[in-house]
Amino acid sequence: MENLTTKEQEIVLNCLKACMDETFFPDWEFHTLTGAEKAEVQEIIDMWPKADFNTGYTKPLVLNVLNNLLGYPHGVTDEAWDTAIGAEPKELDKLWEKINGMTENDAGSGSKFFRRMQLR
């Protein structure tokens, strides 16, 4: 977490809050998309920015949320995206890479979306 700028921390928090809204992820698919229950996500939101990326499910959760905001067919308008997230999709893509500690050369083959799915 200490490697993220204040702006990046704000973007991640916005993404966590957005994923709690059914506009982005329907409740019936929430756990499948994030790997967590809404109560667990709310705990991280409440701890933010002091949530620890090195223990528990915080890092996989954040990576899954960013990945699915980018790849899940939520059909959110550009205006709703801008209001909720406050960053362009390409910024989320770079932020995912930074949090995961990977470079494009390390990413392997195949779809970014499926390579990025995290297990916990």
OpenMM code with the backbone's topology and positions (N, CA, C; nanometers):
from openmm import Vec3, app, unit

residues = "MET GLU ASN LEU THR THR LYS GLU GLN GLU ILE VAL LEU ASN CYS LEU LYS ALA CYS MET ASP GLU THR PHE PHE PRO ASP TRP GLU PHE HIS THR LEU THR GLY ALA GLU LYS ALA GLU VAL GLN GLU ILE ILE ASP MET TRP PRO LYS ALA ASP PHE ASN THR GLY TYR THR LYS PRO LEU VAL LEU ASN VAL LEU ASN ASN LEU LEU GLY TYR PRO HIS GLY VAL THR ASP GLU ALA TRP ASP THR ALA ILE GLY ALA GLU PRO LYS GLU LEU ASP LYS LEU TRP GLU LYS ILE ASN GLY MET THR GLU ASN ASP ALA GLY SER GLY SER LYS PHE PHE ARG ARG MET GLN LEU ARG".split()
positions = [
    Vec3(0.0810, -0.1191, 0.0000),
    Vec3(0.0000, 0.0000, 0.0000),
    Vec3(0.0856, 0.1259, 0.0000),
    Vec3(0.1990, 0.1166, 0.0668),
    Vec3(0.2869, 0.2331, 0.0758),
    Vec3(0.3436, 0.2733, -0.0597),
    Vec3(0.3370, 0.1842, -0.1583),
    Vec3(0.3864, 0.2151, -0.2921),
    Vec3(0.2849, 0.2917, -0.3757),
    Vec3(0.1620, 0.3049, -0.3261),
    Vec3(0.0588, 0.3752, -0.4004),
    Vec3(0.0579, 0.5228, -0.3618),
    Vec3(0.0391, 0.6063, -0.4619),
    Vec3(0.0249, 0.7499, -0.4354),
    Vec3(-0.1109, 0.7744, -0.3699),
    Vec3(-0.1288, 0.8931, -0.3164),
    Vec3(-0.2572, 0.9298, -0.2571),
    Vec3(-0.3682, 0.9194, -0.3609),
    Vec3(-0.3424, 0.9635, -0.4821),
    Vec3(-0.4411, 0.9554, -0.5907),
    Vec3(-0.4748, 0.8094, -0.6222),
    Vec3(-0.3746, 0.7229, -0.6278),
    Vec3(-0.3986, 0.5808, -0.6556),
    Vec3(-0.4786, 0.5165, -0.5428),
    Vec3(-0.4489, 0.5521, -0.4195),
    Vec3(-0.5255, 0.5010, -0.3059),
    Vec3(-0.6720, 0.5442, -0.3163),
    Vec3(-0.6932, 0.6684, -0.3595),
    Vec3(-0.8292, 0.7199, -0.3777),
    Vec3(-0.9023, 0.6431, -0.4882),
    Vec3(-0.8332, 0.6133, -0.5965),
    Vec3(-0.8934, 0.5383, -0.7062),
    Vec3(-0.9327, 0.3988, -0.6603),
    Vec3(-0.8440, 0.3316, -0.5870),
    Vec3(-0.8754, 0.1968, -0.5372),
    Vec3(-0.9966, 0.2030, -0.4453),
    Vec3(-1.0011, 0.3002, -0.3562),
    Vec3(-1.1154, 0.3139, -0.2672),
    Vec3(-1.2436, 0.3363, -0.3475),
    Vec3(-1.2372, 0.4210, -0.4479),
    Vec3(-1.3539, 0.4444, -0.5343),
    Vec3(-1.3990, 0.3149, -0.6015),
    Vec3(-1.3040, 0.2350, -0.6458),
    Vec3(-1.3358, 0.1077, -0.7105),
    Vec3(-1.4025, 0.0111, -0.6130),
    Vec3(-1.3514, 0.0047, -0.4904),
    Vec3(-1.4113, -0.0813, -0.3893),
    Vec3(-1.5545, -0.0376, -0.3593),
    Vec3(-1.5750, 0.0921, -0.3480),
    Vec3(-1.7099, 0.1435, -0.3230),
    Vec3(-1.8012, 0.1154, -0.4425),
    Vec3(-1.7499, 0.1339, -0.5635),
    Vec3(-1.8302, 0.1116, -0.6838),
    Vec3(-1.8733, -0.0339, -0.6961),
    Vec3(-1.7852, -0.1257, -0.6599),
    Vec3(-1.8198, -0.2671, -0.6742),
    Vec3(-1.9324, -0.3071, -0.5799),
    Vec3(-1.9540, -0.2308, -0.4748),
    Vec3(-2.0613, -0.2602, -0.3800),
    Vec3(-2.1981, -0.2207, -0.4359),
    Vec3(-2.1974, -0.1360, -0.5375),
    Vec3(-2.3197, -0.0887, -0.6019),
    Vec3(-2.3594, -0.1883, -0.7109),
    Vec3(-2.4828, -0.2317, -0.7101),
    Vec3(-2.5272, -0.3300, -0.8085),
    Vec3(-2.5183, -0.2787, -0.9522),
    Vec3(-2.4943, -0.1513, -0.9700),
    Vec3(-2.4767, -0.0966, -1.1045),
    Vec3(-2.3599, -0.1643, -1.1751),
    Vec3(-2.2551, -0.1951, -1.1010),
    Vec3(-2.1356, -0.2554, -1.1586),
    Vec3(-2.1390, -0.4079, -1.1513),
    Vec3(-2.1641, -0.4627, -1.0343),
    Vec3(-2.1658, -0.6080, -1.0151),
    Vec3(-2.2978, -0.6485, -0.9492),
    Vec3(-2.3772, -0.7327, -1.0147),
    Vec3(-2.5022, -0.7759, -0.9520),
    Vec3(-2.4738, -0.8579, -0.8257),
    Vec3(-2.5623, -0.8457, -0.7284),
    Vec3(-2.5428, -0.9163, -0.6013),
    Vec3(-2.5232, -1.0659, -0.6199),
    Vec3(-2.5970, -1.1251, -0.7118),
    Vec3(-2.5885, -1.2707, -0.7284),
    Vec3(-2.4539, -1.3161, -0.7826),
    Vec3(-2.3748, -1.2230, -0.8398),
    Vec3(-2.2431, -1.2573, -0.8927),
    Vec3(-2.1287, -1.1965, -0.8132),
    Vec3(-2.1614, -1.1233, -0.7091),
    Vec3(-2.0616, -1.0467, -0.6362),
    Vec3(-1.9453, -1.1333, -0.5874),
    Vec3(-1.9744, -1.2405, -0.5171),
    Vec3(-1.8678, -1.3247, -0.4623),
    Vec3(-1.7852, -1.3880, -0.5734),
    Vec3(-1.8492, -1.4296, -0.6794),
    Vec3(-1.7774, -1.4901, -0.7919),
    Vec3(-1.6798, -1.3910, -0.8539),
    Vec3(-1.7208, -1.2662, -0.8668),
    Vec3(-1.6376, -1.1647, -0.9311),
    Vec3(-1.5267, -1.1110, -0.8413),
    Vec3(-1.5540, -1.1020, -0.7125),
    Vec3(-1.4566, -1.0393, -0.6229),
    Vec3(-1.3785, -1.1391, -0.5390),
    Vec3(-1.4370, -1.2570, -0.5166),
    Vec3(-1.3749, -1.3543, -0.4277),
    Vec3(-1.4022, -1.3256, -0.2817),
    Vec3(-1.4971, -1.2361, -0.2544),
    Vec3(-1.5275, -1.1967, -0.1163),
    Vec3(-1.6760, -1.1681, -0.1023),
    Vec3(-1.7193, -1.1653, 0.0213),
    Vec3(-1.8561, -1.1237, 0.0534),
    Vec3(-1.8574, -0.9719, 0.0692),
    Vec3(-1.9752, -0.9120, 0.0545),
    Vec3(-1.9853, -0.7664, 0.0681),
    Vec3(-1.9381, -0.7178, 0.2055),
    Vec3(-1.9646, -0.7949, 0.3092),
    Vec3(-1.9201, -0.7549, 0.4442),
    Vec3(-1.7678, -0.7470, 0.4510),
    Vec3(-1.6995, -0.8386, 0.3816),
    Vec3(-1.5526, -0.8367, 0.3799),
    Vec3(-1.5010, -0.7147, 0.3044),
    Vec3(-1.5672, -0.6808, 0.1954),
    Vec3(-1.5274, -0.5616, 0.1187),
    Vec3(-1.5512, -0.4372, 0.2034),
    Vec3(-1.6626, -0.4329, 0.2734),
    Vec3(-1.6919, -0.3174, 0.3577),
    Vec3(-1.5869, -0.3019, 0.4672),
    Vec3(-1.5385, -0.4112, 0.5224),
    Vec3(-1.4319, -0.4048, 0.6237),
    Vec3(-1.3081, -0.3361, 0.5666),
    Vec3(-1.2728, -0.3717, 0.4444),
    Vec3(-1.1550, -0.3116, 0.3807),
    Vec3(-1.1799, -0.1634, 0.3532),
    Vec3(-1.2988, -0.1303, 0.3060),
    Vec3(-1.3332, 0.0104, 0.2828),
    Vec3(-1.3201, 0.0878, 0.4137),
    Vec3(-1.3704, 0.0310, 0.5206),
    Vec3(-1.3654, 0.0986, 0.6509),
    Vec3(-1.2227, 0.1162, 0.7020),
    Vec3(-1.1323, 0.0248, 0.6679),
    Vec3(-0.9918, 0.0334, 0.7117),
    Vec3(-0.9078, 0.1213, 0.6188),
    Vec3(-0.9586, 0.1494, 0.4995),
    Vec3(-0.8791, 0.2165, 0.3976),
    Vec3(-0.8308, 0.3507, 0.4466),
    Vec3(-0.7064, 0.3907, 0.4231),
    Vec3(-0.6010, 0.3252, 0.3446),
    Vec3(-0.5071, 0.2384, 0.4290),
    Vec3(-0.5491, 0.2007, 0.5470),
    Vec3(-0.4622, 0.1209, 0.6335),
    Vec3(-0.4779, -0.0297, 0.6126),
    Vec3(-0.5565, -0.0697, 0.5145),
    Vec3(-0.5721, -0.2128, 0.4846),
    Vec3(-0.4364, -0.2691, 0.4430),
    Vec3(-0.4049, -0.3868, 0.4913),
    Vec3(-0.2747, -0.4488, 0.4674),
    Vec3(-0.2792, -0.5386, 0.3443),
    Vec3(-0.2009, -0.5043, 0.2424),
    Vec3(-0.1942, -0.5831, 0.1190),
    Vec3(-0.1176, -0.7134, 0.1387),
    Vec3(-0.0419, -0.7237, 0.2438),
    Vec3(0.0464, -0.8387, 0.2619),
    Vec3(-0.0151, -0.9536, 0.3412),
    Vec3(-0.1329, -0.9341, 0.3966),
    Vec3(-0.1979, -1.0415, 0.4713),
    Vec3(-0.3424, -1.0544, 0.4263),
    Vec3(-0.3977, -1.1710, 0.4436),
    Vec3(-0.5387, -1.1921, 0.4143),
    Vec3(-0.5726, -1.1802, 0.2670),
    Vec3(-0.6903, -1.1334, 0.2424),
    Vec3(-0.7457, -1.1322, 0.1077),
    Vec3(-0.7488, -0.9932, 0.0438),
    Vec3(-0.6893, -0.8931, 0.1053),
    Vec3(-0.6994, -0.7567, 0.0543),
    Vec3(-0.6442, -0.7434, -0.0874),
    Vec3(-0.5215, -0.7878, -0.1098),
    Vec3(-0.4618, -0.7718, -0.2426),
    Vec3(-0.5383, -0.8489, -0.3494),
    Vec3(-0.5702, -0.9787, -0.3294),
    Vec3(-0.6488, -1.0482, -0.4327),
    Vec3(-0.7843, -0.9824, -0.4568),
    Vec3(-0.8472, -0.9339, -0.3512),
    Vec3(-0.9763, -0.8671, -0.3658),
    Vec3(-0.9623, -0.7425, -0.4523),
    Vec3(-0.8670, -0.6580, -0.4192),
    Vec3(-0.8467, -0.5340, -0.4954),
    Vec3(-0.8161, -0.5666, -0.6412),
    Vec3(-0.7291, -0.6637, -0.6649),
    Vec3(-0.6959, -0.7006, -0.8026),
    Vec3(-0.8186, -0.7537, -0.8765),
    Vec3(-0.9006, -0.8353, -0.8113),
    Vec3(-1.0226, -0.8863, -0.8752),
    Vec3(-1.1209, -0.7746, -0.9062),
    Vec3(-1.1361, -0.6815, -0.8142),
    Vec3(-1.2275, -0.5692, -0.8374),
    Vec3(-1.1806, -0.4868, -0.9566),
    Vec3(-1.0527, -0.4497, -0.9586),
    Vec3(-1.0010, -0.3717, -1.0716),
    Vec3(-1.0182, -0.4487, -1.2021),
    Vec3(-0.9828, -0.5747, -1.2011),
    Vec3(-0.9913, -0.6575, -1.3206),
    Vec3(-1.1352, -0.6662, -1.3715),
    Vec3(-1.2291, -0.6897, -1.2826),
    Vec3(-1.3672, -0.7058, -1.3258),
    Vec3(-1.4345, -0.5729, -1.3590),
    Vec3(-1.3918, -0.4646, -1.2986),
    Vec3(-1.4416, -0.3344, -1.3445),
    Vec3(-1.3993, -0.3108, -1.4890),
    Vec3(-1.2808, -0.3575, -1.5233),
    Vec3(-1.2308, -0.3422, -1.6604),
    Vec3(-1.2909, -0.4428, -1.7584),
    Vec3(-1.3217, -0.5645, -1.7118),
    Vec3(-1.3600, -0.6694, -1.8051),
    Vec3(-1.5011, -0.7221, -1.7962),
    Vec3(-1.5682, -0.7007, -1.6839),
    Vec3(-1.7045, -0.7523, -1.6686),
    Vec3(-1.8009, -0.6667, -1.7520),
    Vec3(-1.8954, -0.7293, -1.8205),
    Vec3(-1.9881, -0.6519, -1.9062),
    Vec3(-2.0986, -0.5831, -1.8260),
    Vec3(-2.0603, -0.4858, -1.7421),
    Vec3(-2.1573, -0.4183, -1.6562),
    Vec3(-2.2411, -0.3158, -1.7310),
    Vec3(-2.1948, -0.2706, -1.8470),
    Vec3(-2.2727, -0.1776, -1.9281),
    Vec3(-2.2881, -0.0397, -1.8682),
    Vec3(-2.1994, -0.0013, -1.7786),
    Vec3(-2.2057, 0.1295, -1.7144),
    Vec3(-2.1672, 0.2368, -1.8156),
    Vec3(-2.2409, 0.3460, -1.8148),
    Vec3(-2.2116, 0.4568, -1.9057),
    Vec3(-2.0807, 0.5243, -1.8666),
    Vec3(-2.0218, 0.5954, -1.9619),
    Vec3(-1.8982, 0.6688, -1.9342),
    Vec3(-1.9187, 0.7691, -1.8202),
    Vec3(-2.0343, 0.8346, -1.8201),
    Vec3(-2.0629, 0.9338, -1.7160),
    Vec3(-2.0701, 0.8681, -1.5779),
    Vec3(-2.1390, 0.7546, -1.5691),
    Vec3(-2.1485, 0.6846, -1.4404),
    Vec3(-2.0117, 0.6332, -1.3972),
    Vec3(-1.9320, 0.5849, -1.4927),
    Vec3(-1.7960, 0.5384, -1.4630),
    Vec3(-1.7138, 0.6528, -1.4045),
    Vec3(-1.7150, 0.7669, -1.4744),
    Vec3(-1.6360, 0.8818, -1.4287),
    Vec3(-1.6773, 0.9275, -1.2894),
    Vec3(-1.8068, 0.9284, -1.2637),
    Vec3(-1.8579, 0.9711, -1.1336),
    Vec3(-1.8145, 0.8745, -1.0234),
    Vec3(-1.8248, 0.7451, -1.0506),
    Vec3(-1.7957, 0.6451, -0.9477),
    Vec3(-1.6468, 0.6197, -0.9285),
    Vec3(-1.5731, 0.6113, -1.0379),
    Vec3(-1.4330, 0.5678, -1.0321),
    Vec3(-1.3362, 0.6859, -1.0274),
    Vec3(-1.3592, 0.7854, -1.1095),
    Vec3(-1.2723, 0.9024, -1.1117),
    Vec3(-1.1396, 0.8793, -1.1811),
    Vec3(-1.1345, 0.7787, -1.2668),
    Vec3(-1.0127, 0.7479, -1.3428),
    Vec3(-1.0516, 0.6761, -1.4715),
    Vec3(-0.9719, 0.6943, -1.5730),
    Vec3(-0.9939, 0.6263, -1.7007),
    Vec3(-0.9606, 0.4775, -1.6861),
    Vec3(-1.0241, 0.3929, -1.7678),
    Vec3(-0.9907, 0.2501, -1.7640),
    Vec3(-0.8413, 0.2221, -1.7805),
    Vec3(-0.7730, 0.2985, -1.8643),
    Vec3(-0.6287, 0.2737, -1.8827),
    Vec3(-0.5509, 0.3011, -1.7537),
    Vec3(-0.6012, 0.3931, -1.6694),
    Vec3(-0.5373, 0.4172, -1.5396),
    Vec3(-0.5574, 0.2975, -1.4473),
    Vec3(-0.6767, 0.2361, -1.4510),
    Vec3(-0.7018, 0.1159, -1.3716),
    Vec3(-0.6128, 0.0022, -1.4177),
    Vec3(-0.5947, -0.0078, -1.5475),
    Vec3(-0.5085, -0.1115, -1.6037),
    Vec3(-0.3658, -0.0963, -1.5507),
    Vec3(-0.3126, 0.0248, -1.5533),
    Vec3(-0.1774, 0.0497, -1.5017),
    Vec3(-0.1707, 0.0277, -1.3503),
    Vec3(-0.2765, 0.0656, -1.2806),
    Vec3(-0.2812, 0.0476, -1.1362),
    Vec3(-0.2831, -0.1011, -1.1006),
    Vec3(-0.3580, -0.1807, -1.1771),
    Vec3(-0.3585, -0.3256, -1.1552),
    Vec3(-0.2165, -0.3797, -1.1684),
    Vec3(-0.1483, -0.3387, -1.2741),
    Vec3(-0.0110, -0.3836, -1.2983),
    Vec3(0.0796, -0.3449, -1.1810),
    Vec3(0.0650, -0.2234, -1.1325),
    Vec3(0.1495, -0.1755, -1.0228),
    Vec3(0.1224, -0.2557, -0.8949),
    Vec3(-0.0044, -0.2733, -0.8617),
    Vec3(-0.0386, -0.3456, -0.7390),
    Vec3(0.0086, -0.4900, -0.7467),
    Vec3(-0.0079, -0.5511, -0.8604),
    Vec3(0.0330, -0.6901, -0.8755),
    Vec3(0.1849, -0.7049, -0.8843),
    Vec3(0.2531, -0.5967, -0.9196),
    Vec3(0.3984, -0.6020, -0.9310),
    Vec3(0.4451, -0.6686, -1.0579),
    Vec3(0.3600, -0.6697, -1.1592),
    Vec3(0.3978, -0.7338, -1.2851),
    Vec3(0.4206, -0.6281, -1.3938),
    Vec3(0.4993, -0.6666, -1.4908),
    Vec3(0.5155, -0.5845, -1.6093),
    Vec3(0.4467, -0.6564, -1.7234),
    Vec3(0.4223, -0.5878, -1.8287),
    Vec3(0.3548, -0.6496, -1.9439),
    Vec3(0.4342, -0.7688, -1.9955),
    Vec3(0.5670, -0.7619, -1.9899),
    Vec3(0.6494, -0.8735, -2.0370),
    Vec3(0.6341, -0.9980, -1.9501),
    Vec3(0.5968, -0.9799, -1.8237),
    Vec3(0.5788, -1.0921, -1.7325),
    Vec3(0.4384, -1.1501, -1.7375),
    Vec3(0.3499, -1.0845, -1.8087),
    Vec3(0.2087, -1.1186, -1.8005),
    Vec3(0.1720, -1.2500, -1.8674),
    Vec3(0.2556, -1.3043, -1.9509),
    Vec3(0.2242, -1.4317, -2.0145),
    Vec3(0.1378, -1.4141, -2.1375),
    Vec3(0.0761, -1.5236, -2.1799),
    Vec3(-0.0043, -1.5171, -2.3008),
    Vec3(-0.1516, -1.5238, -2.2665),
    Vec3(-0.2343, -1.4956, -2.3633),
    Vec3(-0.3783, -1.5042, -2.3442),
    Vec3(-0.4379, -1.3715, -2.3021),
    Vec3(-0.5660, -1.3740, -2.2796),
    Vec3(-0.6405, -1.2545, -2.2434),
    Vec3(-0.5948, -1.1990, -2.1091),
    Vec3(-0.5737, -1.0686, -2.1028),
    Vec3(-0.5380, -1.0051, -1.9760),
    Vec3(-0.6429, -1.0332, -1.8703),
    Vec3(-0.7678, -1.0281, -1.9090),
    Vec3(-0.8760, -1.0477, -1.8129),
    Vec3(-0.8627, -1.1810, -1.7411),
    Vec3(-0.8430, -1.2886, -1.8143),
    Vec3(-0.8366, -1.4194, -1.7525),
    Vec3(-0.7036, -1.4444, -1.6820),
    Vec3(-0.5943, -1.3880, -1.7331),
    Vec3(-0.4653, -1.4011, -1.6638),
    Vec3(-0.4706, -1.3338, -1.5294),
    Vec3(-0.5514, -1.2320, -1.5173),
    Vec3(-0.5533, -1.1494, -1.3979),
    Vec3(-0.6446, -1.2015, -1.2881),
    Vec3(-0.7233, -1.3010, -1.3141),
    Vec3(-0.8144, -1.3509, -1.2107),
    Vec3(-0.7338, -1.4042, -1.0939),
    Vec3(-0.7684, -1.3625, -0.9757),
    Vec3(-0.6950, -1.3975, -0.8548),
    Vec3(-0.7719, -1.5003, -0.7730),
    Vec3(-0.7001, -1.5918, -0.7167),
    Vec3(-0.7589, -1.6893, -0.6258),
    Vec3(-0.7149, -1.6567, -0.4852),
    Vec3(-0.7979, -1.6889, -0.3918),
    Vec3(-0.7550, -1.6708, -0.2532),
    Vec3(-0.7795, -1.7972, -0.1774),
] * unit.nanometer
topology = app.Topology()
chain = topology.addChain("A")
for resn in residues:
    res = topology.addResidue(resn, chain)
    for name in ("N", "CA", "C"):
        topology.addAtom(name, app.Element.getBySymbol(name[0]), res)
